[in-house]
Every structure is written in structure tokens, then in C-alpha cells.
């Protein structure tokens, strides 16, 4: 697991070696296990590890590569979380998956499953994104893997699909009456 040593030492990634030493000494005294008031052995070990990495120029350069990768991932996560369209796309994909599985169950109640690759093709959602939606729908109990390993809609999933359809139909009727 990646530990943000700069955050741990409460310093800037641009901190010079003198700053790193000064802050390390402060935290080392504060969290040293022999300190009866504020000693914390695990925190002390983390601080020593951070110090040993950041004080060595080669180790610090290697760490900074990982650190920058983490910053990039954080930035991507933040951007995606603030994109309302992403959430709307997810809702549409999940509804589409439920609809596909609903229709398949209705067409052949004894053979209601659709395989992973077929779901990927029919939904137009790449496998790496589809995994999230399948996980969510399974966790909600709306779909399940059946004996042959394929996905099928459950009774709760049918109820969910029907309730979504009723909501959309009611909204459409309201819009039609206001025109």
C-alpha cells in the first residue's frame, strides 16, 4: 500500500533535506515509544521509514515517481467524481443491462442467461467498466450468476426494471400534458 510520506511528515514535496531532518527530529521525539505522553510505536516506525526514504536522493527520486503517479490518479478520480455526466452514463448503462437481461428472461424463462462477452457487446460497455456495473447490480440482488455461469435478472431485478419503466412513463405523460 502506498503511503504519502510528504503528508505523513506534513511537508511539501519540494522540501529540502534540512527541512526533512528538522521535521523528522520533531516527530521522532513526539512519537518515540519512550515518550510517555505522545509515544506511538507504529507512527514512529512510519516516520522513520518516510525519513529514510526521503533523505536518500536515489530512494527519494524513486519514491517521487510513484508519488507523481498517485497524484495523477487522485486528479483523475477527482475529475471523474465531479463529472455529473459520468454518473448519468452509469445509470443508463445499468438500466440497459437490466433491460437486456429482462428481455432475455422474458423470451426464454428456462434459459435466461447472457454471458459476459455478449453483455459487453450488447451494452456497448467495455469489460473494465462493465465489471463495476455487474458488481453493483449483483450486490443489489437485481442480477445473479446462474448455474451455467451466465448472468440473469432476478425477481427483484424485474421489479426494479418495472418500477423504472413506470417512473419514465409517468414523466413522459407529464411532459406530454404540459406541451
Secondary structure, DSSP 4 states (H G I P E B T S, - for coil): ----HHHHHT--TT--HHHHHHHHHHHHHHH-TT-TTT--HHHHHHHHHHHHHHHSHHHHHHHHHHHHHHHHHHHHHHHHHT-HHHHHHHHHHHHHHHHHHHHHHHH-TTS--B-HHHHHHHHT--HHHHHHHHHHHHHTTSEEE-TTS-EEE-HHHHHHHHHHHHHHHHHHHHHHHH-
